[in-house]
């Protein structure tokens, strides 16, 4: 018996350890997350090895002018003979660098300001909340354009720093609201009662519970930073000598590619922007479904659930010969004859009729009989 108890305890412990592991892997089993991470992984590889994979120098001029897509030039050429496929490959790195560096900077500022304001409260909360409100009411993109136009050098890191320093306010407000709801929980109060320091409570008690919100804000900031970088390059604010997808669109618009029916000049860059945004959006959807169980649509879980108005009933099973022989035989009652009427049973509240008295026949004259 002791051995059986030990085995059952080990099995229960194994099931307990497997349940959190399944919950952790639920995010990676989501179809949206897999597709999003796959597309994003392809762009990351292109950003790392894009210069080595480019068949031509993106700035080198060639003899084939405004050539349509072919085996030598998969995305065609420009009016100066530059290979557009090489420009797309080389420009991928700049887009990803600006997007992720700006998102990291904005997320760090949002966490520091939002969590600190929500946990400390008082004058510090009022001051940091006022600062966040100021950055919220200022339009982000015009502010980025103004700051970038006054800078002497506008490389990728400079643009990423400007975008990150101007796009942290919304994430800080969300984290402040979440921190206000968490600081009154029992485990935070218990940590305070045991004498834990403020930074330890924030790092080990609050931040783990804020991780899904931080991840969602990070993905949203990456999308905003990528679009802002491409917009700055498209309108000519950024350095057009450094290749990215916005630079390709800038030269296509400047040379009237649409009027010349050179669709291959701007369509590949637009598709890359759309695919990158789609991948980040799918990852964001996967995070939302991982956080909120109501959004999950796990088709692998087919366990029976009781529903209102639904009663499970066993279906008629075929009776075997042995069970039929073992069952007692009950004579079936014959149905009543056509002329024989079955008396109705009296209701519980009504008295039984007296059989000794017979009802008198109705001798009233009929209307159709004058006698």
C-alpha positions, 0 to 999 in steps of 0.5 A: 500500500505504501508503494501505491501511495508513493506512485500516486503521489509521483503521478499527481506531481507529474500532472501538476508540473505538466499543467503549467508547462502546457500553459506556457507552451499554449502561446507557441501552439497558437496558429496565429503566433506560429505564422507571425513568428515565422514571417518575422523570422524571415525578415530578421534573417533578411535583415542580418544577411541582406547585404550578403544575399543582395546580388548587386550594389543597391546604389550602382547604376546599370544599363537596363533602365526601367526593366520589368521583373526578370531572372536577373532582376526579380523586382525590376530596375529603376530609371537609372538601372538600380536593382530594386531587389537589392535595395529591398534586401539591404533596406530591411536591416534599417527598418528592423533596427529602428523599429526594435530599438525605438520599441525597447527605449519606449518600453523601458521609459513606459515601465519606469514611469508608469509602474513607479507612478502607480506604485508610489502614489502621492506627489510622485504619481501626480508629477509623472502622470502630468508628464505622461499627459503632456506627451499624450496630447502632443501629436507624435508624428509631427513632433518627430518630424520637427525634432528630426528636421533640427538634428544635424545627422539623421541616421537609423539610431537617431531616428529610433531614439527620437521615436522612442523618446516621444512614444512612451506615454501611452504605455506608461498610462496603461501600466500605471492603471494596471499597477494601481489595481495590483498594489492592493492585492494580498501578496503585495501587502504581505510583501510590505508587511514582511519588510521587503524593499520597494524595488524588490516588490516592483521587480519580483511581485509586480513586473511578472504580473505585468509582463503580458501588458508590457509585451503587448505594448512592445509589439504595438510600439514596434509597429508604430516605429516602423511606420514612422520611420518609413513615413520620415523616409518617404517625405524626405526627412530622413537620410535618403542615402541610407536604404530602407523601404521608405527610401525606395518609395521616396525615389519611386514617388519622386520619379513618378513610377505610377505614371510610368506604369512601373508597378514593380518599383513600389509594390515590393516595398509596400508588400514588405511593409504589409507583411511585417505589419501582419506578422506583428499583428498576429503575434499581438493577437497570440499574446491577447489570446494567451492572456485572455482565456475567453479569446481562445479557440482551442480545437484540440480540447474536445472535453464534454461540457454541460450546456443549459437545456442539454441533458446527455442521454445514453443511446440505445445499445445493441443487446447481445444474445447473452443479455437477452436470455438473462433478462426476465421476460415480462408479458406485454400488455395488449392494446385496448380494443377499439370499442373498449374505452379506458377510464381516466384516472381521477385527479389527485384533488378531485373525489372519485365518482360514485359508481352506485349512482348512475347519471340520469339520461338527458330527456330534454326535447331537441330543437329539431323535434317539435313533439 
